[in-house]
Amino acid sequence: MTTEKTLTFEEAMTKLEEIVEKLEEGDVPLEEAITFYKEGMELSKLCHDKLKTVEEQLTQIITEDGRTERFSIAEED
């Protein structure tokens, strides 16, 4: 599924939603359902990986001297 790596997050989510709709209809033959399920899992992983990458980028700050540091907010109890 190397072509899926070139999908944007939005395109992958749209394809994933289409697969879920097809599977929810319930009239998909078993073999086809398994294929949809596998494709859906790959799309889900792709979306997760893209979100994780963006999250990592957003938790970085650049200091005044140009260094990159992790940014975190202390959570309140």
Beta strands, then each sheet from edge to edge (+ up, - down):
strand 1: 60-62
strand 2: 68-70
sheet 1: 1+ 2-
end
